[in-house]
Amino acid sequence: MKAIETTATINESGQLTLDQSLSVNKPQRVRIIILISEDGEPDPDETPTETVIEGIRQGLHEAFTGKTIPLSEMWEGIDAE
């Protein structure tokens, strides 16, 4: 069995419309799991805009003030297993 993750919209009639076509070679029945955010619950896969903007500001500040490290040193001390 193959898993495909995508996004979709549920309309007023309860019908599901995919945001993009799937690359499936032949018509077939599928099993679907639908994850629906409850009212006020943030999407766990989406970083809040304020957090993204703050990260960009911090990165620009560090770049402009020379608080950077060489790329060659970025992976020092990290052991991939």
PAGU-453797 format. One record per residue: residue number from 1; x, y, z of N, C-alpha, C, O, CB in turn; residue in one letter. Coordinates in steps of 0.2 Angstrom, whole numbers, plus 5000, padded with zeros to 4 digits. Glycine has a CB too. Layout:
// residues N
    k    nX    nY    nZ   caX   caY   caZ    cX    cY    cZ    oX    oY    oZ   cbX   cbY   cbZ  r
  NUM     X     Y     Z     X     Y     Z     X     Y     Z     X     Y     Z     X     Y     Z  A
...
This chain:
// residues 81
    k    nX    nY    nZ   caX   caY   caZ    cX    cY    cZ    oX    oY    oZ   cbX   cbY   cbZ  r
    1  5004  4994  5000  5000  5000  5000  5004  5006  5000  5010  5006  5003  4995  5000  5006  M
    2  5002  5011  4996  5006  5017  4996  5002  5023  4999  4996  5023  4999  5007  5019  4988  K
    3  5006  5028  5002  5003  5033  5006  5004  5040  5002  5010  5041  4999  5005  5034  5013  A
    4  4999  5044  5001  5000  5050  4998  4997  5056  5002  4992  5055  5005  4997  5051  4990  I
    5  5001  5061  5004  4998  5066  5008  4997  5072  5003  5002  5074  5000  5003  5068  5014  E
    6  4991  5075  5004  4990  5081  5000  4985  5085  5004  4983  5083  5010  4987  5079  4993  T
    7  4982  5091  5002  4977  5095  5005  4971  5095  5001  4971  5094  4995  4980  5102  5007  T
    8  4966  5097  5004  4959  5097  5000  4955  5102  5004  4956  5104  5010  4956  5090  5000  A
    9  4949  5103  5001  4944  5107  5004  4937  5103  5004  4935  5100  5000  4943  5114  5000  T
   10  4933  5104  5010  4927  5101  5010  4922  5106  5009  4922  5111  5013  4926  5097  5017  I
   11  4917  5105  5004  4912  5110  5003  4906  5109  5007  4906  5105  5011  4910  5110  4995  N
   12  4901  5114  5006  4895  5114  5010  4891  5107  5010  4887  5106  5014  4891  5120  5008  E
   13  4892  5104  5004  4889  5097  5003  4893  5091  5006  4890  5086  5006  4887  5096  4996  S
   14  4898  5093  5009  4902  5088  5012  4907  5084  5008  4910  5079  5009  4898  5083  5016  G
   15  4907  5087  5001  4911  5083  4996  4919  5086  4997  4920  5092  4998  4909  5084  4989  Q
   16  4923  5082  4995  4930  5083  4996  4933  5085  4989  4932  5081  4984  4934  5077  4999  L
   17  4937  5091  4989  4940  5093  4982  4947  5093  4984  4949  5097  4988  4937  5099  4980  T
   18  4951  5089  4980  4959  5090  4981  4961  5096  4978  4959  5099  4973  4962  5084  4978  L
   19  4967  5099  4982  4970  5105  4979  4974  5104  4973  4975  5109  4969  4974  5108  4985  D
   20  4976  5098  4972  4980  5096  4966  4978  5089  4964  4977  5085  4968  4988  5097  4967  Q
   21  4979  5088  4957  4978  5081  4955  4983  5076  4958  4989  5078  4959  4978  5081  4947  S
   22  4981  5070  4958  4986  5065  4960  4989  5061  4954  4985  5061  4949  4982  5060  4965  L
   23  4995  5059  4955  4998  5056  4949  4997  5048  4950  5001  5044  4952  5006  5057  4949  S
   24  4991  5046  4948  4989  5039  4949  4987  5037  4942  4984  5040  4938  4982  5038  4954  V
   25  4990  5031  4940  4989  5028  4934  4983  5025  4931  4981  5025  4926  4994  5023  4933  N
   26  4979  5023  4936  4972  5020  4934  4967  5021  4940  4969  5023  4945  4973  5012  4933  K
   27  4961  5021  4938  4955  5022  4942  4955  5016  4947  4956  5011  4946  4948  5023  4939  P
   28  4954  5018  4954  4954  5013  4959  4951  5016  4965  4951  5022  4966  4961  5010  4960  Q
   29  4949  5011  4970  4946  5014  4976  4952  5015  4981  4957  5012  4980  4941  5008  4979  R
   30  4951  5020  4985  4956  5022  4990  4953  5022  4997  4947  5023  4998  4960  5028  4988  V
   31  4958  5022  5002  4956  5023  5009  4958  5030  5011  4964  5032  5009  4959  5018  5014  R
   32  4954  5034  5014  4956  5041  5016  4955  5042  5023  4951  5040  5026  4951  5046  5012  I
   33  4960  5046  5026  4960  5048  5033  4960  5056  5032  4964  5059  5029  4967  5045  5037  I
   34  4955  5059  5035  4954  5066  5035  4956  5069  5042  4953  5067  5047  4947  5068  5033  I
   35  4961  5074  5042  4962  5077  5048  4959  5084  5048  4961  5088  5044  4970  5078  5050  L
   36  4955  5086  5053  4951  5092  5053  4953  5096  5059  4952  5093  5065  4943  5091  5052  I
   37  4955  5102  5058  4957  5106  5064  4950  5108  5068  4945  5110  5064  4961  5113  5062  S
   38  4950  5108  5074  4944  5110  5078  4944  5118  5078  4950  5121  5078  4944  5107  5085  E
   39  4939  5121  5080  4938  5128  5080  4944  5131  5085  4944  5129  5090  4932  5130  5083  D
   40  4948  5136  5082  4953  5139  5086  4959  5135  5086  4964  5138  5089  4950  5141  5092  G
   41  4959  5129  5084  4965  5125  5085  4970  5126  5079  4968  5126  5073  4963  5117  5085  E
   42  4976  5128  5081  4981  5130  5075  4983  5123  5071  4983  5118  5074  4987  5133  5078  P
   43  4985  5124  5065  4987  5119  5061  4994  5117  5064  4999  5121  5063  4987  5120  5053  D
   44  4996  5111  5066  5002  5109  5069  5008  5109  5063  5014  5110  5065  5002  5103  5072  P
   45  5006  5109  5057  5011  5109  5052  5012  5116  5049  5017  5117  5045  5009  5105  5046  D
   46  5009  5121  5052  5010  5128  5049  5013  5133  5055  5010  5133  5060  5003  5131  5047  E
   47  5019  5135  5053  5022  5140  5058  5019  5147  5058  5017  5149  5052  5030  5141  5056  T
   48  5017  5149  5064  5014  5156  5064  5018  5161  5060  5024  5161  5061  5012  5158  5071  P
   49  5014  5166  5057  5018  5171  5053  5022  5175  5057  5028  5177  5055  5012  5175  5050  T
   50  5020  5177  5063  5025  5181  5068  5031  5177  5069  5036  5181  5069  5021  5182  5074  E
   51  5031  5171  5070  5037  5167  5071  5042  5167  5065  5048  5168  5066  5035  5160  5073  T
   52  5039  5166  5059  5043  5167  5053  5046  5173  5052  5052  5174  5051  5038  5165  5047  V
   53  5042  5179  5053  5045  5186  5052  5050  5187  5057  5056  5190  5055  5039  5191  5053  I
   54  5049  5185  5063  5055  5186  5069  5061  5182  5067  5067  5185  5068  5052  5184  5075  E
   55  5060  5176  5064  5066  5172  5062  5070  5176  5056  5076  5176  5056  5064  5165  5060  G
   56  5066  5178  5052  5069  5182  5046  5073  5188  5049  5079  5190  5047  5064  5184  5041  I
   57  5070  5192  5053  5073  5198  5056  5079  5196  5060  5085  5200  5059  5068  5202  5061  R
   58  5079  5191  5064  5085  5189  5067  5091  5187  5063  5096  5189  5064  5083  5183  5072  Q
   59  5089  5183  5058  5094  5181  5053  5097  5187  5049  5103  5187  5048  5091  5176  5048  G
   60  5093  5191  5047  5096  5197  5044  5100  5201  5048  5106  5204  5046  5090  5202  5041  L
   61  5098  5202  5055  5102  5206  5059  5109  5202  5060  5114  5206  5061  5098  5206  5066  H
   62  5109  5196  5061  5115  5192  5062  5120  5193  5056  5126  5193  5057  5114  5185  5064  E
   63  5117  5193  5050  5121  5193  5044  5124  5200  5043  5130  5201  5042  5116  5192  5038  A
   64  5120  5205  5045  5122  5212  5044  5128  5214  5049  5132  5218  5048  5117  5217  5045  F
   65  5127  5211  5055  5132  5212  5061  5138  5208  5061  5142  5208  5065  5128  5212  5067  T
   66  5138  5203  5056  5144  5198  5055  5143  5193  5060  5149  5189  5061  5150  5202  5056  G
   67  5138  5191  5063  5137  5186  5068  5135  5180  5065  5130  5177  5066  5132  5188  5074  K
   68  5140  5177  5060  5139  5171  5057  5144  5166  5058  5150  5168  5060  5138  5173  5049  T
   69  5143  5160  5056  5149  5155  5056  5150  5153  5049  5145  5152  5045  5147  5150  5061  I
   70  5156  5151  5047  5157  5148  5041  5153  5141  5040  5152  5138  5044  5165  5147  5040  P
   71  5151  5140  5034  5147  5134  5032  5151  5128  5034  5148  5123  5036  5146  5134  5024  L
   72  5158  5128  5033  5162  5123  5034  5162  5120  5042  5163  5115  5043  5169  5124  5032  S
   73  5160  5125  5046  5159  5124  5053  5152  5122  5056  5152  5120  5061  5162  5130  5057  E
   74  5147  5122  5051  5141  5121  5053  5139  5114  5056  5135  5113  5060  5136  5123  5048  M
   75  5142  5109  5053  5141  5102  5055  5146  5099  5060  5145  5093  5061  5141  5098  5048  W
   76  5151  5103  5062  5155  5101  5067  5152  5099  5073  5147  5103  5076  5161  5106  5069  E
   77  5153  5093  5076  5150  5091  5082  5144  5087  5081  5141  5085  5086  5149  5096  5087  G
   78  5141  5087  5075  5135  5083  5074  5137  5076  5071  5140  5076  5066  5130  5087  5069  I
   79  5134  5071  5075  5136  5064  5073  5129  5061  5070  5124  5060  5074  5138  5060  5078  D
   80  5129  5060  5063  5123  5057  5060  5124  5049  5061  5129  5046  5060  5123  5059  5053  A
   81  5118  5046  5063  5119  5039  5064  5114  5036  5059  5113  5030  5059  5117  5037  5071  E
